Structures are given as structure tokens and as C-alpha cells.
Amino acid sequence: MSPRVGGAVGERDAESSRVASRDAGLAVRVRRGLPEDAEGIATLLSAVSRESPFLGAVGISPSVEHLRVLLRPGETRIVVVVAASAEAPSRVVGYAHAVAGLASTMRHVGTVAVAVDAAFRGQGIGTRLLKRLVDEGQKLGWVRLRASVWANNAGSRRLFEQVGFRQDARIPEQLMDQDGRLVDEIVYGYRLRGAVQAR
């Protein structure tokens, strides 16, 4: 879960900042992540990881220092977008990133992850974050986005399908939850507009 090189604010940023979701009296804006968002992102991911059976099983909790590296301006292999409170910009209530493959054979594909604060779910924030990742991936010239989703995570499956991701594969018993139950993995893909057709 494509960045504008140098982190410059463009028309897309201004447009997305005018659209706001409301919860608990807070306006929420979706924008490109900045190095100063690292602490807010770490706090969000830690909270979501503790309460989510899906993220909790994977143990996602990157350090603030690691997040600052991902958020540095000019990064073209990693795209990070956040949903932050307009009134308190350091309060990150949603996060998404897409990471292009390291191998030359996979540099055209961004692998996506999304997390939204429980108090802000159902407000369309996840949808806005994913749509922003699609826009950013196209700007970078990527061909595809992909996501791995637990088969029993109905909310995430709905989110990806609503944005236009299609199921590419279902891998039986690929994942194991915290209670030792085996769960199928659903691999979703999204073909970016203007991408070169496969031969």
C-alpha cells in the first residue's frame, strides 16, 4: 500500500484533502505519508495488531526508525499513504502502503497492506487509502498491485473487491491463526490503467 517524487504536494493531494470523513468530531484527510507520521503510524499499527486476529497473527509492529526510512521523500519503491485527523495531523487513523518487488522481475508489482483504526472503520477510509495507492502506483508506472488476505477476513475482502481488486488465487491452508487453525489465503490483484500487456 505511488508517491510524488520529493514528497511535493500536487493537485491530487489538494483534492483528497478537501474530502473528509467524520467520526468523533474529527475530519480525516488522506494524503501521502511524511517522515513526521512515523510515530502515529507505529501507534496505529501496534493497536490494530493487538486487536486484529489477522494482523496480530503476523506480528506487524515496525519501529519508528524503520517507518521514517519508508517515508523519506523521493522514495519510488515504497508508497505510504495515511488518513490523519485534520485537527490533529499527528493522529494517524488509517495507513496503507505498497512495496514494489526487489527483484528486477517484480519491480512492476506493488504489494499492498491496509490498516484502519477500529473507531474509524466503516467510514470509507480504507477505500480512500486504496484508491490513493492505485493513483500513486500509476504515477510510478507500476503494472499491478497485489494483496494477500485471510479468507475469513470478510471486511478486507469486501474492501479490496469494492475498489476493483480481483481474486487471482486461493491457496488452501496457507495461513495459520493464533489458535493454530489453518486458513486459506486469497491473493487479490489490480491491473493499473495504461500498463503494458503481458506477452
MIRO-443385 format. One record per atom (N, C-alpha, C): residue in one letter; chain; x, y, z. Coordinates in Angstrom, 2 decimals, always signed. Each point is the difference from the previous one (the first is absolute). Last residue first. Layout:
R/a/A/X/Y/Z
...
***
This chain:
R/r/A/+3.04/-10.58/-22.50
R/r/A/+0.16/-0.72/-1.27
R/r/A/-0.19/-1.46/+0.18
R/a/A/-2.16/+4.57/+2.64
R/a/A/+0.94/-1.12/+0.10
R/a/A/+0.07/-0.70/-1.35
R/q/A/-1.24/+5.32/+0.42
R/q/A/-0.58/-1.34/+0.04
R/q/A/+1.09/-1.06/+0.06
R/v/A/+0.34/+5.10/+2.00
R/v/A/+0.35/-0.77/-1.17
R/v/A/-0.58/-1.41/+0.14
R/a/A/-2.32/+4.33/+2.40
R/a/A/+1.13/-0.93/+0.17
R/a/A/+0.19/-0.81/-1.28
R/g/A/-3.50/+3.34/+1.08
R/g/A/+1.13/+0.41/-0.81
R/g/A/+1.21/-0.91/+0.11
R/r/A/-3.31/-0.18/+4.09
R/r/A/-0.30/+0.49/-1.35
R/r/A/+1.29/+0.40/-0.72
R/l/A/+0.01/-3.86/+3.81
R/l/A/-0.01/+1.46/-0.11
R/l/A/-0.24/+0.42/-1.44
R/r/A/-1.50/-4.51/+2.86
R/r/A/+0.78/+0.43/-1.16
R/r/A/-0.15/+1.50/-0.15
R/y/A/-0.42/-3.54/+4.30
R/y/A/-0.62/+1.17/-0.63
R/y/A/+0.93/+0.44/-1.12
R/g/A/-1.03/-4.60/+3.61
R/g/A/+0.82/+0.78/-0.91
R/g/A/-0.80/+1.15/-0.59
R/y/A/+0.18/-3.98/+4.43
R/y/A/-0.73/+0.93/-0.85
R/y/A/+0.98/+0.76/-0.89
R/v/A/-0.31/-4.78/+3.10
R/v/A/+0.91/+0.95/-0.63
R/v/A/-0.83/+0.83/-0.98
R/i/A/-0.99/-3.15/+4.62
R/i/A/-0.54/+0.52/-1.26
R/i/A/+1.00/+1.02/-0.52
R/e/A/+0.27/-4.46/+3.56
R/e/A/+0.46/+1.34/-0.36
R/e/A/-0.63/+0.37/-1.34
R/d/A/-1.64/-3.60/+4.15
R/d/A/+0.40/+0.25/-1.39
R/d/A/+0.48/+1.44/-0.14
R/v/A/+0.40/-2.74/+4.65
R/v/A/-0.93/+0.86/-0.73
R/v/A/+0.54/+0.19/-1.42
R/l/A/+0.59/-3.14/+4.99
R/l/A/+0.48/+0.30/-1.35
R/l/A/-1.09/+0.74/-0.77
R/r/A/+1.03/-0.15/+5.52
R/r/A/-0.90/-0.41/-1.08
R/r/A/+0.58/+0.42/-1.35
R/g/A/+1.81/+0.91/+4.57
R/g/A/+0.49/-1.17/-0.72
R/g/A/-0.91/-0.51/-1.10
R/d/A/-0.34/+4.05/+2.87
R/d/A/-0.50/-1.20/+0.68
R/d/A/+0.42/-1.28/-0.71
R/q/A/+1.03/+4.38/-1.68
R/q/A/+0.63/-0.09/+1.32
R/q/A/-0.45/-1.22/+0.79
R/d/A/-0.21/-0.37/-5.37
R/d/A/-0.35/+1.05/+0.95
R/d/A/+0.63/-0.27/+1.36
R/m/A/+1.62/-1.26/-5.17
R/m/A/-0.41/-0.60/+1.27
R/m/A/-0.30/+1.11/+1.00
R/l/A/+0.30/-0.92/-5.83
R/l/A/+0.22/+0.82/+1.18
R/l/A/-0.45/-0.74/+1.25
R/q/A/-0.41/-1.96/-4.36
R/q/A/+1.29/+0.70/-0.11
R/q/A/+0.36/+0.74/+1.29
R/e/A/-3.88/-3.03/-1.82
R/e/A/+0.73/-0.20/+1.25
R/e/A/+1.38/+0.65/+0.01
R/p/A/-2.03/+0.11/-4.78
R/p/A/-0.56/-0.70/+1.15
R/p/A/+0.99/-0.11/+1.17
R/i/A/-0.56/+3.79/-3.88
R/i/A/+0.98/-1.02/+0.38
R/i/A/-0.50/-0.68/+1.27
R/r/A/-1.84/+3.08/-4.37
R/r/A/-0.38/-0.41/+1.36
R/r/A/+0.92/-1.16/+0.35
R/a/A/+0.04/+4.36/-3.87
R/a/A/+0.26/-1.36/+0.47
R/a/A/-0.56/-0.20/+1.40
R/d/A/-0.77/+3.97/-2.65
R/d/A/+0.91/-0.69/-0.93
R/d/A/+0.21/-1.45/+0.40
R/q/A/-3.93/+4.07/+0.76
R/q/A/+0.67/-1.15/+0.59
R/q/A/+0.83/-0.70/-1.06
R/r/A/-0.97/+5.33/-0.14
R/r/A/-0.61/-1.28/-0.36
R/r/A/+0.80/-1.14/+0.63
R/f/A/-1.01/+5.71/+0.77
R/f/A/+0.94/-1.12/+0.02
R/f/A/-0.77/-1.27/-0.33
R/g/A/-2.01/+4.44/+0.55
R/g/A/+0.24/-0.57/-1.32
R/g/A/+1.06/-1.07/-0.07
R/v/A/-2.23/+2.56/+3.76
R/v/A/+0.90/+0.90/-0.73
R/v/A/+0.32/-0.55/-1.39
R/q/A/-2.67/-2.56/+2.97
R/q/A/-0.71/+1.26/-0.26
R/q/A/+0.86/+0.96/-0.82
R/e/A/+1.87/-4.09/+1.57
R/e/A/-0.92/-0.22/-1.12
R/e/A/-0.74/+1.29/-0.36
R/f/A/+2.85/+0.03/+3.79
R/f/A/+0.77/-0.15/-1.24
R/f/A/-0.91/-0.17/-1.21
R/l/A/-2.13/+0.26/+4.23
R/l/A/+0.74/+1.23/-0.30
R/l/A/+0.73/-0.12/-1.32
R/r/A/-2.15/-3.83/+1.79
R/r/A/-0.96/+0.98/-0.56
R/r/A/+0.72/+1.27/-0.43
R/r/A/+2.58/-3.19/+2.23
R/r/A/-0.37/-0.50/-1.33
R/r/A/-0.96/+0.97/-0.68
R/s/A/+1.21/+0.84/+4.46
R/s/A/+1.09/+0.30/-0.93
R/s/A/-0.34/-0.46/-1.41
R/g/A/-3.12/-1.06/+3.37
R/g/A/+0.12/+1.44/-0.15
R/g/A/+1.07/+0.39/-1.00
R/a/A/-0.63/-4.61/+1.30
R/a/A/-1.04/+0.49/-0.92
R/a/A/+0.12/+1.51/-0.25
R/n/A/+3.21/-3.98/+1.58
R/n/A/-0.04/+1.43/+0.29
R/n/A/-0.96/+0.67/-0.99
R/n/A/+1.40/-4.71/-0.02
R/n/A/-1.07/+0.26/+0.96
R/n/A/-0.07/+1.47/+0.44
R/a/A/+3.36/-1.65/-3.06
R/a/A/-1.30/-0.33/-0.59
R/a/A/-1.15/+0.32/+0.95
R/w/A/+4.66/+2.74/-0.06
R/w/A/-0.52/-1.22/+0.64
R/w/A/-1.40/-0.26/-0.57
R/v/A/+3.61/+2.69/-2.94
R/v/A/-1.07/+0.18/+0.99
R/v/A/-0.39/-1.36/+0.57
R/s/A/+3.84/+3.02/-3.25
R/s/A/-0.27/-1.30/+0.60
R/s/A/-1.00/+0.21/+1.13
R/a/A/+1.31/+2.90/-4.77
R/a/A/-0.22/-0.04/+1.44
R/a/A/-0.29/-1.43/+0.42
R/r/A/+2.02/+3.53/-4.39
R/r/A/-0.48/-1.29/+0.50
R/r/A/-0.16/+0.09/+1.50
R/l/A/+0.62/+3.11/-4.97
R/l/A/+0.03/-0.02/+1.45
R/l/A/-0.52/-1.37/+0.41
R/r/A/+2.42/+1.88/-4.90
R/r/A/-1.00/-0.67/+0.84
R/r/A/+0.18/+0.32/+1.47
R/v/A/+2.60/+2.15/-3.52
R/v/A/-0.98/-0.72/-0.82
R/v/A/-1.13/-0.57/+0.85
R/w/A/+3.33/+4.63/+0.62
R/w/A/-0.16/-1.41/+0.36
R/w/A/-1.10/-0.62/-0.86
R/g/A/+1.67/+4.70/+0.06
R/g/A/+0.13/-0.89/-1.14
R/g/A/-0.06/-1.47/+0.37
R/l/A/-0.57/+4.19/+2.72
R/l/A/+1.34/-0.60/+0.00
R/l/A/+0.22/-0.94/-1.18
R/k/A/-4.22/+2.08/+0.73
R/k/A/+0.98/+1.07/-0.23
R/k/A/+1.42/-0.56/-0.07
R/q/A/-3.50/-2.94/+1.14
R/q/A/-0.05/+0.38/-1.42
R/q/A/+1.01/+1.08/-0.31
R/g/A/-0.53/-1.27/+4.48
R/g/A/+0.64/-1.07/-0.77
R/g/A/+0.02/+0.30/-1.48
R/e/A/-2.38/+2.92/+2.87
R/e/A/+1.45/+0.15/+0.17
R/e/A/+0.77/-1.07/-0.79
R/d/A/-4.76/-0.20/+0.09
R/d/A/+0.46/+1.21/-0.70
R/d/A/+1.52/+0.12/+0.05
R/v/A/-1.92/-3.46/+2.52
R/v/A/-0.16/-0.27/-1.44
R/v/A/+0.51/+1.20/-0.80
R/l/A/-0.20/+0.50/+4.64
R/l/A/+1.11/-0.87/-0.40
R/l/A/-0.07/-0.33/-1.49
R/r/A/-3.57/+2.41/+1.81
R/r/A/+1.19/+0.85/-0.07
R/r/A/+1.22/-0.83/-0.40
R/k/A/-4.00/-2.25/+0.81
R/k/A/-0.10/+0.76/-1.26
R/k/A/+1.22/+0.90/-0.16
R/l/A/-0.36/-2.37/+4.06
R/l/A/+0.31/-0.88/-1.13
R/l/A/-0.06/+0.73/-1.33
R/l/A/-1.27/+2.38/+3.90
R/l/A/+1.43/-0.32/+0.04
R/l/A/+0.38/-0.87/-1.20
R/r/A/-4.55/+0.99/+0.59
R/r/A/+0.74/+1.18/-0.44
R/r/A/+1.52/-0.27/+0.00
R/t/A/-2.80/-3.37/+1.70
R/t/A/-0.24/+0.17/-1.44
R/t/A/+0.81/+1.17/-0.53
R/g/A/-0.02/-0.69/+4.64
R/g/A/+0.78/-1.04/-0.68
R/g/A/-0.13/+0.11/-1.51
R/i/A/-2.68/+2.87/+2.62
R/i/A/+1.41/+0.39/+0.05
R/i/A/+0.87/-1.03/-0.71
R/g/A/-4.95/+0.13/+0.90
R/g/A/+0.53/+0.15/-1.35
R/g/A/+1.47/+0.37/-0.04
R/q/A/-2.84/-1.08/+3.90
R/q/A/-0.14/+1.40/-0.42
R/q/A/+0.50/+0.22/-1.43
R/g/A/+0.21/-4.07/+2.87
R/g/A/-1.35/+0.20/-0.50
R/g/A/-0.27/+1.42/-0.46
R/r/A/+3.79/-0.57/+3.65
R/r/A/-0.40/-0.94/-1.04
R/r/A/-1.45/+0.26/-0.41
R/f/A/+2.65/+2.21/+3.56
R/f/A/-0.23/+0.70/-1.26
R/f/A/-0.39/-0.94/-1.14
R/a/A/+1.19/-1.32/+4.55
R/a/A/-1.01/+1.04/+0.19
R/a/A/-0.37/+0.71/-1.30
R/a/A/+3.54/-3.31/+0.17
R/a/A/-1.32/-0.61/+0.19
R/a/A/-1.11/+1.04/+0.11
R/d/A/+4.47/+0.92/-2.84
R/d/A/-0.37/+0.03/+1.41
R/d/A/-1.44/-0.52/+0.15
R/v/A/+2.88/-1.56/-4.21
R/v/A/-0.82/+1.14/+0.42
R/v/A/-0.36/-0.18/+1.47
R/a/A/+3.55/-1.99/-4.28
R/a/A/-0.45/-0.10/+1.39
R/a/A/-0.77/+1.28/+0.34
R/v/A/+2.49/-3.09/-4.45
R/v/A/-0.86/+1.09/+0.46
R/v/A/-0.37/-0.25/+1.47
R/a/A/+3.62/-1.57/-4.48
R/a/A/-0.54/-0.28/+1.34
R/a/A/-0.77/+1.23/+0.46
R/v/A/+2.48/-2.28/-4.94
R/v/A/-0.79/+0.95/+0.78
R/v/A/-0.36/-0.53/+1.39
R/t/A/+3.80/-0.43/-4.38
R/t/A/-0.75/-0.81/+0.95
R/t/A/-0.60/+0.93/+1.06
R/g/A/+1.64/+0.75/-5.37
R/g/A/+0.01/+0.50/+1.36
R/g/A/-0.87/-0.87/+0.89
R/v/A/+2.86/-0.45/-4.98
R/v/A/-1.13/-0.41/+0.83
R/v/A/+0.17/+0.55/+1.41
R/h/A/+3.25/+0.33/-3.63
R/h/A/-1.22/+0.61/-0.55
R/h/A/-1.24/-0.29/+0.85
R/r/A/+4.49/-1.84/+0.69
R/r/A/-0.01/+1.44/+0.32
R/r/A/-1.25/+0.72/-0.47
R/m/A/+1.69/-4.83/-0.35
R/m/A/-1.19/+0.36/+0.78
R/m/A/-0.08/+1.49/+0.32
R/t/A/+3.64/-2.30/-2.38
R/t/A/-1.18/-0.63/-0.59
R/t/A/-1.29/+0.39/+0.71
R/s/A/+4.35/+1.34/+1.53
R/s/A/-0.33/+0.72/-1.24
R/s/A/-1.25/-0.56/-0.65
R/a/A/+0.62/-0.31/+5.34
R/a/A/+0.55/-0.64/-1.20
R/a/A/-0.45/+0.75/-1.25
R/l/A/-1.72/+1.38/+4.19
R/l/A/+1.44/+0.29/-0.10
R/l/A/+0.61/-0.58/-1.27
R/g/A/-5.31/+1.63/+0.62
R/g/A/+0.92/-1.11/+0.19
R/g/A/+1.45/+0.43/-0.17
R/a/A/-3.76/+3.48/+1.73
R/a/A/+0.38/-0.67/-1.25
R/a/A/+1.02/-1.09/+0.30
R/v/A/-3.92/+2.09/+3.24
R/v/A/+1.44/-0.18/-0.12
R/v/A/+0.28/-0.75/-1.28
R/a/A/-4.04/+3.10/+2.75
R/a/A/+0.26/-0.93/-1.09
R/a/A/+1.51/-0.03/-0.18
R/h/A/-3.85/+1.59/+4.14
R/h/A/+1.25/+0.09/-0.75
R/h/A/-0.01/-1.00/-1.14
R/a/A/-3.27/+2.85/+4.05
R/a/A/+0.12/-0.99/-1.06
R/a/A/+1.35/+0.17/-0.66
R/y/A/-3.38/+1.73/+4.54
R/y/A/+1.32/-0.14/-0.60
R/y/A/-0.10/-1.02/-1.12
R/g/A/-3.00/+3.27/+3.99
R/g/A/+0.02/-0.98/-1.08
R/g/A/+1.34/+0.03/-0.69
R/v/A/-0.95/+2.79/+3.69
R/v/A/-1.11/-0.92/+0.23
R/v/A/-0.12/-1.05/-1.11
R/v/A/+3.60/+3.79/+2.55
R/v/A/-0.20/-0.81/-1.20
R/v/A/-1.08/-1.04/+0.30
R/r/A/+1.79/+4.84/+2.10
R/r/A/-0.86/-1.15/+0.30
R/r/A/-0.32/-0.73/-1.29
R/s/A/+2.47/+4.09/+0.12
R/s/A/+0.86/-1.10/+0.45
R/s/A/-0.82/-1.23/+0.37
R/p/A/-2.06/+4.21/-1.41
R/p/A/+0.65/-0.74/-1.09
R/p/A/+0.91/-1.14/+0.43
R/a/A/-4.32/+2.59/+1.88
R/a/A/+1.21/-0.47/+0.69
R/a/A/+0.78/-0.87/-0.98
R/e/A/-3.85/+2.14/-1.60
R/e/A/+0.21/+0.85/+1.18
R/e/A/+1.28/-0.37/+0.75
R/a/A/-1.45/-2.53/-3.76
R/a/A/+0.31/+1.36/-0.49
R/a/A/+0.32/+0.92/+1.18
R/s/A/+0.86/-5.38/-0.13
R/s/A/-0.95/+0.99/+0.49
R/s/A/+0.42/+1.38/-0.50
R/a/A/+1.39/-4.32/-2.87
R/a/A/+0.34/+0.69/+1.24
R/a/A/-1.08/+1.00/+0.36
R/a/A/+1.63/-4.38/-3.30
R/a/A/-1.21/+0.76/+0.30
R/a/A/+0.27/+0.61/+1.36
R/v/A/+3.73/-1.74/-3.90
R/v/A/-0.62/-0.02/+1.31
R/v/A/-1.32/+0.74/-0.01
R/v/A/+4.06/-2.73/-3.36
R/v/A/-1.03/+1.04/+0.13
R/v/A/-0.64/-0.16/+1.37
R/v/A/+4.68/-1.70/-3.01
R/v/A/-0.75/-0.01/+1.25
R/v/A/-1.01/+1.14/-0.04
R/v/A/+3.55/-3.13/-3.37
R/v/A/-0.97/+1.08/+0.06
R/v/A/-0.76/-0.15/+1.32
R/i/A/+4.92/-1.75/-2.49
R/i/A/-0.97/-0.16/+1.07
R/i/A/-0.91/+1.22/+0.02
R/r/A/+3.45/-0.31/-3.15
R/r/A/-0.30/-1.43/+0.11
R/r/A/-1.07/-0.27/+1.04
R/t/A/+1.98/+4.36/-1.01
R/t/A/-0.82/-0.43/-1.13
R/t/A/-0.33/-1.49/+0.03
R/e/A/+1.65/+4.68/+3.19
R/e/A/-0.04/-1.47/-0.07
R/e/A/-0.93/-0.42/-1.14
R/g/A/+0.80/+4.60/+1.58
R/g/A/+0.68/-0.48/-1.20
R/g/A/+0.01/-1.51/-0.14
R/p/A/-0.46/+2.13/+4.92
R/p/A/-0.39/+0.59/-1.29
R/p/A/+0.82/-0.59/-1.15
R/r/A/-1.01/-2.88/+4.50
R/r/A/+0.89/+1.08/-0.46
R/r/A/-0.43/+0.50/-1.38
R/l/A/-1.90/-3.64/+2.93
R/l/A/-0.70/+1.26/-0.28
R/l/A/+0.89/+1.09/-0.57
R/l/A/+1.52/-4.39/+1.48
R/l/A/-1.02/-0.24/-1.03
R/l/A/-0.64/+1.29/-0.48
R/v/A/+3.06/+0.19/+3.59
R/v/A/+0.71/-0.35/-1.23
R/v/A/-1.00/-0.20/-1.13
R/r/A/-1.73/+0.71/+4.28
R/r/A/+0.57/+1.25/-0.54
R/r/A/+0.77/-0.26/-1.29
R/l/A/-1.71/-3.71/+2.41
R/l/A/-1.05/+0.74/-0.71
R/l/A/+0.54/+1.30/-0.59
R/h/A/+2.86/-2.53/+2.73
R/h/A/-0.24/-0.71/-1.26
R/h/A/-1.06/+0.74/-0.83
R/e/A/+0.82/+1.61/+4.33
R/e/A/+1.17/+0.25/-0.86
R/e/A/-0.19/-0.66/-1.37
R/v/A/-3.21/-0.79/+3.37
R/v/A/-0.12/+1.37/-0.50
R/v/A/+1.14/+0.29/-0.97
R/s/A/-1.32/-5.12/+0.43
R/s/A/+0.50/+1.06/+0.87
R/s/A/-0.21/+1.37/-0.66
R/p/A/-3.24/-4.36/-0.89
R/p/A/+1.26/+0.61/-0.40
R/p/A/+0.40/+1.12/+0.96
R/s/A/-3.34/-4.17/+0.05
R/s/A/+0.26/+1.13/+0.90
R/s/A/+1.35/+0.62/-0.36
R/i/A/-3.53/-4.50/-1.13
R/i/A/+0.50/+1.21/-0.64
R/i/A/+0.19/+1.09/+1.04
R/g/A/-1.38/-5.09/-0.03
R/g/A/+0.91/+0.71/+0.88
R/g/A/+0.60/+1.24/-0.62
R/v/A/-3.30/-3.62/-1.38
R/v/A/+1.21/+0.26/-0.77
R/v/A/+1.04/+0.75/+0.84
R/a/A/-4.29/-1.03/+1.73
R/a/A/+0.64/-1.28/-0.31
R/a/A/+1.30/+0.18/-0.75
R/g/A/-2.78/+3.75/+0.98
R/g/A/+0.63/-0.52/+1.21
R/g/A/+0.75/-1.30/-0.25
R/l/A/-2.68/+2.04/-3.38
R/l/A/+1.31/+0.63/+0.14
R/l/A/+0.74/-0.54/+1.22
R/f/A/-4.25/-1.82/-0.56
R/f/A/+0.72/-0.16/-1.26
R/f/A/+1.39/+0.61/+0.09
R/p/A/-3.33/+0.21/+3.50
R/p/A/+0.51/-1.36/-0.09
R/p/A/+0.85/-0.20/-1.26
R/s/A/-0.65/+4.70/+2.75
R/s/A/-0.39/-0.73/-1.20
R/s/A/+0.54/-1.41/+0.01
R/e/A/+0.87/+3.40/+3.41
R/e/A/-1.42/-0.32/-0.02
R/e/A/-0.43/-0.84/-1.19
R/r/A/+4.63/+1.44/+0.73
R/r/A/-0.47/-0.60/+1.27
R/r/A/-1.46/-0.45/-0.09
R/s/A/+1.98/+2.33/-3.65
R/s/A/+0.60/-1.31/+0.12
R/s/A/-0.48/-0.72/+1.27
R/v/A/-1.22/+4.49/-0.74
R/v/A/-0.74/-0.88/-0.91
R/v/A/+0.53/-1.43/+0.11
R/a/A/+2.28/+3.32/+2.48
R/a/A/-1.37/-0.18/+0.50
R/a/A/-0.78/-0.99/-0.87
R/s/A/+4.34/+1.19/-1.42
R/s/A/+0.08/-0.74/+1.26
R/s/A/-1.40/-0.29/+0.54
R/l/A/+0.40/+2.76/-3.76
R/l/A/+0.27/-1.40/-0.34
R/l/A/+0.09/-0.87/+1.25
R/l/A/-0.59/+4.71/+0.59
R/l/A/-1.15/-0.61/-0.64
R/l/A/+0.24/-1.49/-0.26
R/t/A/+3.62/+2.50/+1.65
R/t/A/-1.05/-0.12/+1.02
R/t/A/-1.23/-0.70/-0.57
R/a/A/+3.48/+1.06/-2.97
R/a/A/+0.42/-1.07/+0.91
R/a/A/-1.06/-0.24/+1.07
R/i/A/-0.64/+3.64/-2.88
R/i/A/-0.20/-1.27/-0.72
R/i/A/+0.36/-1.17/+0.91
R/g/A/+0.81/+4.33/+1.64
R/g/A/-1.43/-0.24/-0.10
R/g/A/-0.32/-1.32/-0.70
R/e/A/+4.53/+1.43/+0.19
R/e/A/-0.50/-0.36/+1.34
R/e/A/-1.49/-0.33/-0.03
R/a/A/+2.00/+1.53/-4.08
R/a/A/+0.52/-1.31/+0.43
R/a/A/-0.55/-0.42/+1.37
R/d/A/-0.59/+4.18/-2.80
R/d/A/-1.12/-0.88/+0.30
R/d/A/+0.44/-1.32/+0.63
R/e/A/+2.98/+3.48/-1.70
R/e/A/-0.53/+0.36/+1.32
R/e/A/-1.25/-0.82/+0.37
R/p/A/+2.13/-0.47/-4.31
R/p/A/+0.83/-0.54/+1.07
R/p/A/-0.55/+0.31/+1.39
R/l/A/-3.61/-0.28/-3.83
R/l/A/+1.19/+0.82/+0.21
R/l/A/+0.83/-0.59/+1.12
R/g/A/-4.27/-1.55/-3.79
R/g/A/+0.65/-0.07/+1.29
R/g/A/+1.29/+0.82/+0.01
R/r/A/-4.39/+1.02/-3.10
R/r/A/+1.27/-0.71/-0.04
R/r/A/+0.63/+0.04/+1.39
R/r/A/-5.25/+0.50/+0.00
R/r/A/+1.13/+0.68/-0.65
R/r/A/+1.20/-0.93/+0.00
R/v/A/-5.58/+0.84/+1.68
R/v/A/+0.92/-1.01/-0.54
R/v/A/+1.07/+0.73/-0.79
R/r/A/-3.35/+1.57/+4.31
R/r/A/+0.53/+0.26/-1.33
R/r/A/+0.96/-1.12/-0.40
R/v/A/-4.31/+1.29/+3.74
R/v/A/+1.12/-0.88/-0.35
R/v/A/+0.40/+0.26/-1.43
R/a/A/-2.75/+2.41/+4.52
R/a/A/+0.09/-0.09/-1.46
R/a/A/+1.24/-0.82/-0.31
R/l/A/-2.95/-0.22/+4.67
R/l/A/+1.28/+0.24/-0.66
R/l/A/-0.16/-0.10/-1.52
R/g/A/-3.37/-0.85/+3.66
R/g/A/+0.26/+1.41/-0.22
R/g/A/+1.29/+0.31/-0.72
R/a/A/-1.67/-4.47/+0.88
R/a/A/+0.38/+0.63/+1.26
R/a/A/+0.39/+1.45/-0.21
R/d/A/-0.24/-1.81/-4.42
R/d/A/-0.25/-0.93/+1.08
R/d/A/+0.50/+0.69/+1.25
R/r/A/-0.49/+0.88/-5.79
R/r/A/-0.17/+0.50/+1.37
R/r/A/-0.28/-1.15/+0.95
R/s/A/+2.57/+1.26/-5.10
R/s/A/-0.91/-0.89/+0.70
R/s/A/-0.11/+0.55/+1.42
R/a/A/+1.42/+2.63/-4.85
R/a/A/+0.21/-0.36/+1.41
R/a/A/-1.05/-1.00/+0.47
R/v/A/+2.58/+2.76/-4.47
R/v/A/-0.99/-1.01/+0.33
R/v/A/+0.25/-0.45/+1.43
R/r/A/+2.88/+3.10/-2.02
R/r/A/-1.29/+0.65/+0.12
R/r/A/-1.11/-0.98/+0.37
R/s/A/+4.56/-1.31/-0.86
R/s/A/-0.11/+0.65/+1.30
R/s/A/-1.33/+0.72/+0.17
R/s/A/+1.22/-2.17/-4.09
R/s/A/-0.33/-0.97/+1.04
R/s/A/-0.16/+0.66/+1.35
R/e/A/+1.29/+2.72/-3.66
R/e/A/-1.33/-0.55/-0.21
R/e/A/-0.37/-0.95/+1.13
R/a/A/+4.32/+1.77/-0.06
R/a/A/-0.96/+1.05/+0.34
R/a/A/-1.42/-0.54/-0.13
R/d/A/+3.49/-2.81/-1.37
R/d/A/+0.04/+0.18/+1.45
R/d/A/-1.05/+1.02/+0.43
R/r/A/+0.62/-0.68/-4.58
R/r/A/-0.65/-1.16/+0.58
R/r/A/-0.05/+0.14/+1.52
R/e/A/+2.37/+3.19/-2.52
R/e/A/-1.44/+0.17/-0.13
R/e/A/-0.74/-1.14/+0.69
R/g/A/+4.81/+0.48/+1.94
R/g/A/-0.52/+0.31/-1.33
R/g/A/-1.51/+0.13/+0.02
R/v/A/+4.82/+0.00/+3.25
R/v/A/-1.45/-0.03/+0.04
R/v/A/-0.52/+0.44/-1.35
R/a/A/+4.82/-2.55/+1.16
R/a/A/-0.66/+1.27/-0.31
R/a/A/-1.51/-0.17/+0.05
R/g/A/+3.86/-3.23/+0.78
R/g/A/-1.09/+0.26/+0.94
R/g/A/-0.71/+1.31/-0.25
R/g/A/+3.66/-2.33/-2.49
R/g/A/+0.34/+1.14/+0.84
R/g/A/-1.10/+0.37/+0.98
R/v/A/-1.68/-2.70/-4.02
R/v/A/+1.41/+0.07/+0.35
R/v/A/+0.28/+1.27/+0.78
R/r/A/-4.61/-2.55/+0.20
R/r/A/+0.55/+1.07/-0.82
R/r/A/+1.44/+0.16/+0.44
R/p/A/-2.49/-4.75/+0.56
R/p/A/+0.32/+1.27/+0.60
R/p/A/+0.46/+1.00/-1.03
R/s/A/-3.62/-4.10/-0.49
R/s/A/+1.40/+0.29/-0.22
R/s/A/+0.31/+1.39/+0.51
R/m/A/-2.17/-8.09/+5.49
R/m/A/-0.79/+0.76/+0.00
R/m/A/+1.27/+1.22/+0.00
***
